[in-house]
């Protein structure tokens, strides 16, 4: 990954448990949705995005990793990478 974790950014509570999460820096731009629609969604008020389903295939994992790279706020993180 080209971006590293930034300290003091807490995962949003809406994320499902697992490797990937979106943290509080998310501003809801939605750029990640275009890359990982099967795993990322908007909250009910369309203010931020969150991981609603962890990837179950290599394709989905690759899509989330692409979203991590292109997130302008580095808000998508992996607990393992």
Secondary structure, DSSP 8 states (H G I E B T S, - for coil): --S---TT--B-TTS-SSSEEEBTT-----GGGGT-TTTEEE-TTSS-EEESS---SHHHHHHHHHHHHH-TT--EEES--
